[in-house]
Amino acid sequence: MGKTALTLFTSLPVFWAEGDVAELAAGTVEDHWVRTELERDHALVPIDTLEDLQAQKTLLMIQPRALTPVENVALDRWVRNGGQLLLLVDPLLETASRYALGDRRRPEGTAMLSPILARWGLELLHDQDQPDTMRMASLPFALPVAQAGELRLTGSGHDAACRLEGGGILAHCRIGAGTAMIVADAAMMASGDAPPPQGVAALSQLLDLAFPS
């Protein structure tokens, strides 16, 4: 049986690792652990725009850049038409990068997805007084998080119904004919060298829940 296609949209160096041309050509840059795990069962399809998703069935978004108005509309329409989305969106993601602040290649430190979340009846909040250390979120499975956000229901979703788990760290949404599972943290993806404790199992659980076979 062939691997299932999975579309990937992210600002993190999950598919294309950071490195200079010589390092990349020599193959001395190791793959991100998330890519390694995803490719065990999936054929990854990396994309850099959401303007045309018609051919995609499943979409994994990890700390994406801010979306354009056209992309917001396209993503909303795609989910409503039956798409399955897993979105990890972090309000304050600390990750090392070779690229300077302001460089478009640098991973997004602050998620800016308020328009699409508001469309689905959600808002993302952040408590800056919480500890910086990684902890395990209280879900049916252990999810490593750090400086996690909190999703809240606004009651203004357009044809969207969401329920929250883990104190708002996780949202399960039915949006039209499609689904979206939204995680208010991406800390376990921040390091490409190795997963945090229970990170591999958590990623597998998220994929199984978001994309049931």
GROMACS elastic network, one bead per residue, 0.5 to 0.9 nm:
[ bonds ]
;  ai    aj funct       b0    kb
    2    41     6  0.86569   500
    2    42     6  0.86284   500
    2    43     6  0.86757   500
    3    39     6  0.83516   500
    3    40     6  0.82243   500
    3    41     6  0.55025   500
    3    43     6  0.56024   500
    4    41     6  0.66760   500
    4    43     6  0.58084   500
    4    44     6  0.84578   500
    5    41     6  0.88776   500
    5    42     6  0.54963   500
    5    44     6  0.59253   500
    5    45     6  0.68139   500
    5    56     6  0.84338   500
    5    57     6  0.82269   500
    5    58     6  0.77328   500
    6    38     6  0.86493   500
    6    42     6  0.59970   500
    6    43     6  0.60103   500
    6    44     6  0.50077   500
    6    45     6  0.59171   500
    6    46     6  0.84405   500
    6    56     6  0.80310   500
    6    57     6  0.77878   500
    6    58     6  0.56854   500
    6    59     6  0.61429   500
    6    60     6  0.71324   500
    7    43     6  0.83826   500
    7    44     6  0.58289   500
    7    46     6  0.57890   500
    7    47     6  0.70565   500
    7    56     6  0.69051   500
    7    57     6  0.81042   500
    7    58     6  0.61710   500
    7    60     6  0.60793   500
    7    61     6  0.84447   500
    8    15     6  0.84457   500
    8    44     6  0.65560   500
    8    45     6  0.58524   500
    8    47     6  0.61999   500
    8    48     6  0.87079   500
    8    58     6  0.88577   500
    8    59     6  0.60079   500
    8    61     6  0.60472   500
    8    62     6  0.79455   500
    9    12     6  0.89890   500
    9    45     6  0.87256   500
    9    46     6  0.61144   500
    9    47     6  0.56111   500
    9    48     6  0.63548   500
    9    49     6  0.77177   500
    9    50     6  0.81574   500
    9    59     6  0.75023   500
    9    60     6  0.62945   500
    9    62     6  0.65811   500
    9    63     6  0.85254   500
    9    64     6  0.65337   500
   10    13     6  0.78070   500
   10    14     6  0.76042   500
   10    15     6  0.87725   500
   10    46     6  0.84220   500
   10    47     6  0.84046   500
   10    48     6  0.79419   500
   10    60     6  0.81393   500
   10    61     6  0.55806   500
   10    63     6  0.57676   500
   10    65     6  0.72032   500
   10   107     6  0.83931   500
   11    14     6  0.82734   500
   11    61     6  0.89337   500
   11    62     6  0.71282   500
   11    63     6  0.60555   500
   11    64     6  0.50414   500
   11    65     6  0.59185   500
   11   105     6  0.75015   500
   11   106     6  0.73004   500
   11   108     6  0.60875   500
   12    15     6  0.81669   500
   12    16     6  0.84891   500
   12    17     6  0.85420   500
   12    62     6  0.72120   500
   12    63     6  0.69617   500
   12    64     6  0.78150   500
   12   105     6  0.87763   500
   12   106     6  0.77444   500
   12   108     6  0.74749   500
   12   189     6  0.81084   500
   12   190     6  0.77359   500
   13    16     6  0.52525   500
   13    18     6  0.61322   500
   13    32     6  0.71819   500
   13   106     6  0.87895   500
   13   107     6  0.75000   500
   13   192     6  0.77212   500
   14    17     6  0.63678   500
   14    31     6  0.75070   500
   14    32     6  0.52615   500
   14    33     6  0.78127   500
   14    34     6  0.63860   500
   14    35     6  0.57427   500
   14   189     6  0.83593   500
   14   192     6  0.72832   500
   15    31     6  0.74759   500
   15    32     6  0.71008   500
   15    34     6  0.85825   500
   15    35     6  0.60896   500
   15    44     6  0.85377   500
   15    46     6  0.72195   500
   16    31     6  0.82019   500
   16    32     6  0.85552   500
   17    24     6  0.81461   500
   17    29     6  0.69890   500
   17    30     6  0.77017   500
   17    31     6  0.67330   500
   17    32     6  0.70435   500
   17   192     6  0.86764   500
   18    24     6  0.84484   500
   18    29     6  0.79619   500
   18    97     6  0.76970   500
   18    98     6  0.70109   500
   18    99     6  0.85669   500
   18   105     6  0.88540   500
   19    22     6  0.80691   500
   19    23     6  0.59983   500
   19    24     6  0.61863   500
   19    29     6  0.69579   500
   19    98     6  0.77354   500
   20    23     6  0.54289   500
   20    24     6  0.62959   500
   20    25     6  0.86268   500
   21    24     6  0.52038   500
   21    25     6  0.59925   500
   21    26     6  0.84840   500
   22    25     6  0.51496   500
   22    26     6  0.60548   500
   22    27     6  0.85630   500
   22    28     6  0.88809   500
   23    26     6  0.51393   500
   23    27     6  0.61467   500
   23    28     6  0.55119   500
   23    29     6  0.62453   500
   24    27     6  0.51344   500
   24    28     6  0.64901   500
   24    29     6  0.61310   500
   25    28     6  0.79336   500
   26    29     6  0.80930   500
   27    30     6  0.75823   500
   30    33     6  0.86580   500
   30   192     6  0.85453   500
   30   193     6  0.77072   500
   31    34     6  0.82509   500
   31    35     6  0.65880   500
   31    36     6  0.66471   500
   31   192     6  0.74775   500
   31   193     6  0.79935   500
   32    35     6  0.53615   500
   32    36     6  0.65103   500
   32    37     6  0.88996   500
   32   189     6  0.88930   500
   32   191     6  0.80020   500
   32   193     6  0.62185   500
   32   194     6  0.77859   500
   33    36     6  0.50257   500
   33    37     6  0.62562   500
   33    38     6  0.85980   500
   33   189     6  0.84337   500
   33   191     6  0.83252   500
   33   192     6  0.55616   500
   33   193     6  0.62946   500
   33   194     6  0.57927   500
   33   195     6  0.64185   500
   33   200     6  0.87197   500
   34    37     6  0.51605   500
   34    38     6  0.60245   500
   34    39     6  0.85037   500
   34   189     6  0.70138   500
   34   192     6  0.72952   500
   34   194     6  0.87256   500
   34   195     6  0.78171   500
   34   200     6  0.81137   500
   34   203     6  0.82219   500
   35    38     6  0.50864   500
   35    39     6  0.59923   500
   35    40     6  0.87398   500
   35    44     6  0.83338   500
   36    39     6  0.54188   500
   36    40     6  0.67207   500
   37    40     6  0.55174   500
   37    41     6  0.79180   500
   37    42     6  0.89112   500
   37   200     6  0.73224   500
   37   203     6  0.83644   500
   37   204     6  0.83841   500
   38    41     6  0.62373   500
   38    42     6  0.58087   500
   38    43     6  0.80198   500
   38    44     6  0.75054   500
   38   203     6  0.86943   500
   38   204     6  0.85767   500
   39    43     6  0.59829   500
   39    44     6  0.66626   500
   40    43     6  0.84220   500
   47    50     6  0.75746   500
   49    52     6  0.75976   500
   49    53     6  0.89620   500
   49    67     6  0.86648   500
   49    71     6  0.73527   500
   50    53     6  0.61756   500
   50    67     6  0.82474   500
   50    68     6  0.89836   500
   50    70     6  0.83223   500
   50    71     6  0.51771   500
   50    72     6  0.80764   500
   50    74     6  0.66414   500
   50    75     6  0.65480   500
   51    68     6  0.89965   500
   51    70     6  0.64428   500
   51    71     6  0.50448   500
   51    72     6  0.84681   500
   51    73     6  0.84132   500
   51    74     6  0.56577   500
   51    75     6  0.76608   500
   52    55     6  0.78928   500
   52    56     6  0.88226   500
   52    71     6  0.83819   500
   52    74     6  0.68789   500
   52    75     6  0.86112   500
   52    78     6  0.88407   500
   53    56     6  0.53798   500
   53    57     6  0.83124   500
   53    59     6  0.89634   500
   53    74     6  0.72840   500
   53    75     6  0.74513   500
   53    78     6  0.65064   500
   53    83     6  0.89414   500
   54    57     6  0.80381   500
   54    78     6  0.68091   500
   54    83     6  0.89481   500
   56    59     6  0.72302   500
   56    78     6  0.87532   500
   56    83     6  0.75451   500
   57    82     6  0.78774   500
   57    83     6  0.54264   500
   57    84     6  0.64066   500
   57    85     6  0.87466   500
   58    83     6  0.60862   500
   58    85     6  0.59589   500
   58    86     6  0.80932   500
   58   210     6  0.88743   500
   58   211     6  0.72047   500
   59    83     6  0.77283   500
   59    84     6  0.63448   500
   59    86     6  0.63301   500
   59    87     6  0.81942   500
   60    84     6  0.87200   500
   60    85     6  0.60361   500
   60    87     6  0.60183   500
   60    88     6  0.81295   500
   60   207     6  0.88482   500
   61    64     6  0.61755   500
   61    85     6  0.75734   500
   61    86     6  0.62194   500
   61    88     6  0.61938   500
   61    89     6  0.80551   500
   62    86     6  0.82964   500
   62    87     6  0.59983   500
   62    89     6  0.64430   500
   62    90     6  0.86986   500
   62   186     6  0.70335   500
   62   189     6  0.82131   500
   63    87     6  0.78231   500
   63    88     6  0.58691   500
   63    90     6  0.62607   500
   63    93     6  0.84565   500
   63   107     6  0.78317   500
   63   108     6  0.64703   500
   63   109     6  0.81254   500
   63   110     6  0.81782   500
   63   111     6  0.63542   500
   63   185     6  0.85901   500
   63   186     6  0.67851   500
   64    67     6  0.79196   500
   64    87     6  0.87856   500
   64    88     6  0.84125   500
   64    89     6  0.74313   500
   64   107     6  0.83032   500
   64   108     6  0.69184   500
   64   111     6  0.71985   500
   64   112     6  0.83684   500
   64   113     6  0.85247   500
   65   107     6  0.80066   500
   65   108     6  0.60680   500
   65   110     6  0.88503   500
   65   111     6  0.72397   500
   65   112     6  0.72288   500
   65   113     6  0.84372   500
   66   108     6  0.86162   500
   66   111     6  0.72242   500
   66   112     6  0.52284   500
   66   113     6  0.62224   500
   67    70     6  0.79185   500
   67    71     6  0.56813   500
   67    72     6  0.60738   500
   67   112     6  0.78958   500
   67   113     6  0.70330   500
   67   115     6  0.88874   500
   67   116     6  0.87899   500
   68    71     6  0.50868   500
   68    72     6  0.62537   500
   68    73     6  0.87499   500
   69    72     6  0.51170   500
   69    73     6  0.63726   500
   69    74     6  0.86488   500
   69   115     6  0.87737   500
   70    73     6  0.52810   500
   70    74     6  0.61483   500
   70    75     6  0.86402   500
   71    75     6  0.59309   500
   71    76     6  0.83965   500
   72    75     6  0.53012   500
   72    76     6  0.61574   500
   72    77     6  0.85740   500
   72   113     6  0.88356   500
   72   115     6  0.74097   500
   72   116     6  0.59879   500
   73    76     6  0.52364   500
   73    77     6  0.60980   500
   73    78     6  0.85400   500
   73   116     6  0.82664   500
   74    77     6  0.51834   500
   74    78     6  0.60332   500
   74    79     6  0.86891   500
   75    78     6  0.50864   500
   75    79     6  0.62571   500
   75    80     6  0.85893   500
   75    83     6  0.89556   500
   75   116     6  0.82854   500
   76    79     6  0.54011   500
   76    80     6  0.62118   500
   76    81     6  0.86517   500
   76   116     6  0.72079   500
   76   119     6  0.81122   500
   76   120     6  0.85787   500
   76   175     6  0.85550   500
   77    80     6  0.51218   500
   77    81     6  0.61375   500
   77    82     6  0.89181   500
   77    83     6  0.88282   500
   78    81     6  0.51735   500
   78    82     6  0.66939   500
   78    83     6  0.55804   500
   78    84     6  0.87215   500
   78   178     6  0.80044   500
   79    82     6  0.53430   500
   79    84     6  0.63525   500
   79    85     6  0.71647   500
   79   175     6  0.66164   500
   79   176     6  0.72944   500
   79   177     6  0.71811   500
   79   179     6  0.64166   500
   79   180     6  0.74017   500
   80    83     6  0.68113   500
   80   159     6  0.86010   500
   80   160     6  0.89002   500
   80   174     6  0.86584   500
   80   175     6  0.54488   500
   80   177     6  0.51014   500
   80   178     6  0.50758   500
   80   179     6  0.78307   500
   81   175     6  0.87413   500
   81   176     6  0.67675   500
   81   177     6  0.54294   500
   81   178     6  0.60883   500
   82   175     6  0.84354   500
   82   176     6  0.73508   500
   82   179     6  0.71691   500
   83   177     6  0.76756   500
   83   179     6  0.65450   500
   83   180     6  0.82220   500
   84   178     6  0.58119   500
   84   179     6  0.50186   500
   84   180     6  0.59447   500
   84   181     6  0.82711   500
   84   210     6  0.68996   500
   84   211     6  0.66003   500
   85   178     6  0.82199   500
   85   179     6  0.62395   500
   85   181     6  0.62018   500
   85   182     6  0.80921   500
   85   210     6  0.67812   500
   85   211     6  0.79519   500
   86   179     6  0.86310   500
   86   180     6  0.58799   500
   86   182     6  0.60181   500
   86   183     6  0.79438   500
   86   206     6  0.78502   500
   86   207     6  0.75324   500
   86   210     6  0.58128   500
   86   211     6  0.80579   500
   87   180     6  0.73172   500
   87   181     6  0.62098   500
   87   183     6  0.61463   500
   87   184     6  0.85039   500
   88   181     6  0.85144   500
   88   182     6  0.59135   500
   88   184     6  0.61531   500
   88   185     6  0.59553   500
   88   186     6  0.55751   500
   89   110     6  0.85704   500
   89   111     6  0.58899   500
   89   112     6  0.85604   500
   89   113     6  0.80605   500
   89   124     6  0.88389   500
   89   149     6  0.83630   500
   89   182     6  0.73023   500
   89   183     6  0.61277   500
   89   184     6  0.51677   500
   89   185     6  0.55462   500
   89   186     6  0.62056   500
   90    93     6  0.57802   500
   90   108     6  0.89981   500
   90   109     6  0.77514   500
   90   110     6  0.65085   500
   90   111     6  0.55359   500
   90   124     6  0.88994   500
   90   147     6  0.84482   500
   90   148     6  0.67787   500
   90   149     6  0.64107   500
   90   183     6  0.79759   500
   90   184     6  0.54304   500
   90   186     6  0.53758   500
   90   187     6  0.75590   500
   91   109     6  0.74174   500
   91   111     6  0.50907   500
   91   112     6  0.79937   500
   91   124     6  0.75587   500
   91   125     6  0.75492   500
   91   126     6  0.64977   500
   91   147     6  0.80890   500
   91   148     6  0.72119   500
   91   149     6  0.58241   500
   91   150     6  0.89991   500
   91   184     6  0.74140   500
   91   185     6  0.72498   500
   91   186     6  0.89541   500
   92   108     6  0.89671   500
   92   109     6  0.56926   500
   92   110     6  0.51101   500
   92   111     6  0.73380   500
   92   126     6  0.81234   500
   92   146     6  0.89290   500
   92   147     6  0.66551   500
   92   148     6  0.75964   500
   92   149     6  0.79314   500
   92   185     6  0.82822   500
   92   187     6  0.89000   500
   93   107     6  0.88886   500
   93   108     6  0.75370   500
   93   110     6  0.64046   500
   93   111     6  0.83549   500
   93   146     6  0.83774   500
   93   147     6  0.77598   500
   93   148     6  0.87470   500
   93   185     6  0.78832   500
   93   186     6  0.69509   500
   93   187     6  0.63086   500
   93   190     6  0.74091   500
   94   109     6  0.63415   500
   94   187     6  0.75507   500
   94   190     6  0.70386   500
   95   107     6  0.76414   500
   95   109     6  0.76177   500
   95   187     6  0.82788   500
   95   189     6  0.88862   500
   95   190     6  0.51681   500
   95   191     6  0.68273   500
   96    99     6  0.88643   500
   96   107     6  0.87555   500
   96   190     6  0.77638   500
   96   191     6  0.77285   500
   97   100     6  0.75331   500
   97   106     6  0.64406   500
   97   107     6  0.73742   500
   98   106     6  0.76737   500
   99   102     6  0.83501   500
   99   103     6  0.60867   500
   99   104     6  0.84661   500
   99   105     6  0.67044   500
   99   106     6  0.53249   500
   99   107     6  0.86291   500
  100   103     6  0.55869   500
  100   105     6  0.88218   500
  100   106     6  0.69462   500
  101   104     6  0.84916   500
  101   106     6  0.70609   500
  102   105     6  0.85678   500
  102   106     6  0.74609   500
  103   106     6  0.55257   500
  103   107     6  0.89619   500
  104   107     6  0.79805   500
  104   108     6  0.88302   500
  105   108     6  0.88592   500
  106   109     6  0.86239   500
  108   111     6  0.67170   500
  108   112     6  0.89109   500
  111   114     6  0.84237   500
  112   115     6  0.83511   500
  113   116     6  0.58543   500
  113   117     6  0.62574   500
  113   118     6  0.85681   500
  113   124     6  0.86831   500
  114   117     6  0.51612   500
  114   118     6  0.58402   500
  114   119     6  0.84790   500
  114   122     6  0.83502   500
  114   123     6  0.67203   500
  114   124     6  0.73921   500
  115   118     6  0.51994   500
  115   119     6  0.62439   500
  115   120     6  0.88685   500
  116   120     6  0.65093   500
  116   121     6  0.88518   500
  116   122     6  0.86018   500
  117   120     6  0.51484   500
  117   121     6  0.63470   500
  117   123     6  0.60105   500
  117   124     6  0.78045   500
  117   157     6  0.86838   500
  118   122     6  0.50775   500
  118   123     6  0.60223   500
  118   154     6  0.76918   500
  118   156     6  0.74179   500
  118   157     6  0.68760   500
  119   122     6  0.74333   500
  119   156     6  0.74217   500
  119   157     6  0.54875   500
  119   158     6  0.61468   500
  119   160     6  0.83000   500
  120   123     6  0.89196   500
  120   153     6  0.89714   500
  120   154     6  0.88735   500
  120   156     6  0.74176   500
  120   158     6  0.61220   500
  120   159     6  0.77969   500
  120   160     6  0.55176   500
  120   161     6  0.76922   500
  120   162     6  0.79855   500
  120   173     6  0.80790   500
  120   175     6  0.73522   500
  121   152     6  0.83442   500
  121   153     6  0.57679   500
  121   154     6  0.51000   500
  121   155     6  0.55691   500
  121   158     6  0.71118   500
  121   160     6  0.69310   500
  121   161     6  0.77690   500
  121   162     6  0.76723   500
  122   151     6  0.63876   500
  122   152     6  0.55434   500
  122   154     6  0.55100   500
  122   155     6  0.78527   500
  122   156     6  0.79990   500
  122   157     6  0.73186   500
  122   162     6  0.81887   500
  122   171     6  0.89090   500
  123   150     6  0.81705   500
  123   151     6  0.56394   500
  123   152     6  0.53727   500
  123   153     6  0.66523   500
  123   154     6  0.68069   500
  124   149     6  0.63710   500
  124   150     6  0.56542   500
  124   152     6  0.65574   500
  124   184     6  0.73260   500
  125   149     6  0.55570   500
  125   150     6  0.50239   500
  125   151     6  0.62868   500
  125   152     6  0.75854   500
  125   184     6  0.88502   500
  126   129     6  0.89526   500
  126   130     6  0.89885   500
  126   147     6  0.78243   500
  126   148     6  0.69763   500
  126   150     6  0.59926   500
  126   151     6  0.88202   500
  127   130     6  0.60003   500
  127   147     6  0.76853   500
  127   148     6  0.80061   500
  127   149     6  0.70898   500
  127   150     6  0.80304   500
  128   131     6  0.83468   500
  128   147     6  0.73886   500
  129   132     6  0.87322   500
  129   147     6  0.87915   500
  130   133     6  0.88669   500
  130   146     6  0.87791   500
  130   147     6  0.64111   500
  130   148     6  0.85046   500
  131   134     6  0.81626   500
  131   146     6  0.77656   500
  131   147     6  0.68306   500
  132   146     6  0.60762   500
  132   147     6  0.57814   500
  133   145     6  0.85035   500
  133   146     6  0.59049   500
  133   147     6  0.76857   500
  134   144     6  0.63709   500
  134   145     6  0.54507   500
  134   147     6  0.77876   500
  134   187     6  0.80695   500
  134   188     6  0.87233   500
  134   196     6  0.88976   500
  135   143     6  0.80690   500
  135   144     6  0.56093   500
  135   145     6  0.55257   500
  135   146     6  0.62905   500
  136   139     6  0.85851   500
  136   142     6  0.56141   500
  136   143     6  0.52274   500
  136   145     6  0.61012   500
  136   146     6  0.86211   500
  137   141     6  0.83124   500
  137   142     6  0.61432   500
  137   143     6  0.51697   500
  137   144     6  0.62930   500
  137   145     6  0.64231   500
  137   166     6  0.64218   500
  137   167     6  0.87160   500
  137   169     6  0.77267   500
  138   141     6  0.74381   500
  138   142     6  0.67320   500
  138   143     6  0.74983   500
  138   165     6  0.82649   500
  138   166     6  0.51490   500
  138   167     6  0.79542   500
  138   169     6  0.89554   500
  139   142     6  0.62062   500
  139   143     6  0.70774   500
  139   165     6  0.67106   500
  139   166     6  0.52825   500
  139   167     6  0.89981   500
  139   169     6  0.88470   500
  139   170     6  0.83949   500
  140   165     6  0.89773   500
  140   166     6  0.86978   500
  141   201     6  0.85387   500
  141   202     6  0.69220   500
  141   205     6  0.74214   500
  142   198     6  0.69531   500
  142   199     6  0.84597   500
  142   201     6  0.81661   500
  142   202     6  0.63312   500
  143   188     6  0.84509   500
  143   198     6  0.73579   500
  143   199     6  0.70944   500
  143   201     6  0.86038   500
  143   202     6  0.54802   500
  143   203     6  0.83644   500
  144   185     6  0.88723   500
  144   186     6  0.88680   500
  144   187     6  0.73486   500
  144   188     6  0.60450   500
  144   196     6  0.72597   500
  144   197     6  0.75005   500
  144   198     6  0.71140   500
  144   199     6  0.64546   500
  144   202     6  0.76269   500
  145   148     6  0.58995   500
  145   184     6  0.89306   500
  145   185     6  0.61633   500
  145   186     6  0.71338   500
  145   187     6  0.55840   500
  145   188     6  0.65107   500
  146   149     6  0.88880   500
  146   185     6  0.72803   500
  146   186     6  0.82281   500
  146   187     6  0.57649   500
  146   188     6  0.81436   500
  147   185     6  0.76486   500
  147   187     6  0.80313   500
  148   169     6  0.71138   500
  148   184     6  0.60594   500
  148   186     6  0.80654   500
  148   187     6  0.79844   500
  149   168     6  0.78519   500
  149   169     6  0.64657   500
  149   183     6  0.85505   500
  149   185     6  0.60825   500
  150   167     6  0.71010   500
  150   169     6  0.53108   500
  150   170     6  0.82406   500
  150   183     6  0.89818   500
  150   184     6  0.60690   500
  150   185     6  0.87191   500
  151   164     6  0.76064   500
  151   167     6  0.81748   500
  151   169     6  0.61037   500
  151   170     6  0.72332   500
  151   171     6  0.71751   500
  151   182     6  0.86684   500
  151   183     6  0.83726   500
  151   184     6  0.65481   500
  152   164     6  0.78416   500
  152   168     6  0.62892   500
  152   171     6  0.88229   500
  153   156     6  0.80968   500
  153   157     6  0.85357   500
  153   162     6  0.75306   500
  153   163     6  0.81765   500
  153   164     6  0.82532   500
  154   157     6  0.73244   500
  155   161     6  0.89267   500
  156   160     6  0.86569   500
  157   160     6  0.51162   500
  157   161     6  0.70580   500
  157   162     6  0.86586   500
  157   175     6  0.88515   500
  158   161     6  0.85252   500
  158   175     6  0.81273   500
  158   176     6  0.87829   500
  159   174     6  0.83599   500
  159   175     6  0.60167   500
  159   176     6  0.58199   500
  160   173     6  0.66892   500
  160   174     6  0.56825   500
  160   176     6  0.64532   500
  161   172     6  0.83108   500
  161   173     6  0.54995   500
  161   174     6  0.53003   500
  161   175     6  0.64895   500
  161   176     6  0.88993   500
  162   171     6  0.62156   500
  162   172     6  0.53896   500
  162   174     6  0.63541   500
  162   175     6  0.83228   500
  162   180     6  0.88490   500
  163   168     6  0.88903   500
  163   170     6  0.84048   500
  163   171     6  0.55973   500
  163   172     6  0.53887   500
  163   173     6  0.64987   500
  164   167     6  0.70896   500
  164   168     6  0.53195   500
  164   169     6  0.74135   500
  164   170     6  0.56917   500
  164   172     6  0.64663   500
  164   173     6  0.87873   500
  165   168     6  0.54949   500
  165   169     6  0.63782   500
  165   170     6  0.51289   500
  165   171     6  0.63076   500
  165   172     6  0.81574   500
  166   169     6  0.53137   500
  166   170     6  0.62091   500
  166   171     6  0.89071   500
  167   170     6  0.77678   500
  168   171     6  0.67897   500
  168   183     6  0.86161   500
  168   184     6  0.76521   500
  169   182     6  0.81502   500
  169   183     6  0.57417   500
  169   185     6  0.71969   500
  170   181     6  0.72277   500
  170   182     6  0.57241   500
  170   184     6  0.63731   500
  170   185     6  0.88532   500
  171   180     6  0.80080   500
  171   181     6  0.56655   500
  171   182     6  0.50887   500
  171   183     6  0.65932   500
  171   184     6  0.84136   500
  172   179     6  0.76074   500
  172   180     6  0.62388   500
  172   182     6  0.66500   500
  172   210     6  0.85651   500
  173   178     6  0.85208   500
  173   179     6  0.56033   500
  173   180     6  0.50814   500
  173   181     6  0.60838   500
  173   182     6  0.79847   500
  174   177     6  0.72856   500
  174   178     6  0.60601   500
  174   180     6  0.65733   500
  174   181     6  0.88268   500
  175   178     6  0.52670   500
  175   179     6  0.55750   500
  175   180     6  0.71891   500
  176   179     6  0.78427   500
  179   210     6  0.78292   500
  180   210     6  0.71884   500
  181   206     6  0.84421   500
  181   209     6  0.80921   500
  181   210     6  0.58801   500
  183   186     6  0.75575   500
  185   188     6  0.81416   500
  186   189     6  0.55492   500
  186   190     6  0.68693   500
  187   190     6  0.51738   500
  187   191     6  0.80694   500
  188   191     6  0.70348   500
  188   195     6  0.66751   500
  188   196     6  0.61111   500
  188   197     6  0.89773   500
  188   199     6  0.62901   500
  188   203     6  0.89684   500
  189   192     6  0.68695   500
  189   195     6  0.74631   500
  189   196     6  0.86147   500
  189   199     6  0.84980   500
  190   195     6  0.89409   500
  191   194     6  0.64865   500
  191   195     6  0.70248   500
  191   196     6  0.82715   500
  192   195     6  0.73500   500
  195   198     6  0.76871   500
  195   199     6  0.53335   500
  195   200     6  0.65152   500
  196   199     6  0.50772   500
  196   200     6  0.79477   500
  197   200     6  0.79182   500
  197   201     6  0.89641   500
  198   201     6  0.54021   500
  198   202     6  0.61230   500
  198   203     6  0.87164   500
  199   202     6  0.50268   500
  199   203     6  0.61436   500
  199   204     6  0.86267   500
  200   203     6  0.52383   500
  200   204     6  0.63157   500
  200   205     6  0.87336   500
  201   204     6  0.51195   500
  201   205     6  0.62179   500
  201   206     6  0.87068   500
  202   205     6  0.50773   500
  202   206     6  0.61918   500
  202   207     6  0.86693   500
  203   206     6  0.51524   500
  203   207     6  0.62566   500
  203   208     6  0.86464   500
  204   207     6  0.52323   500
  204   208     6  0.61883   500
  204   209     6  0.86920   500
  205   208     6  0.51213   500
  205   209     6  0.61847   500
  205   210     6  0.85657   500
  206   209     6  0.52287   500
  206   210     6  0.60358   500
  206   211     6  0.83231   500
  207   210     6  0.51723   500
  207   211     6  0.56833   500
  207   212     6  0.78094   500
  208   211     6  0.53841   500
  208   212     6  0.53699   500
  208   213     6  0.77688   500
  209   212     6  0.58014   500
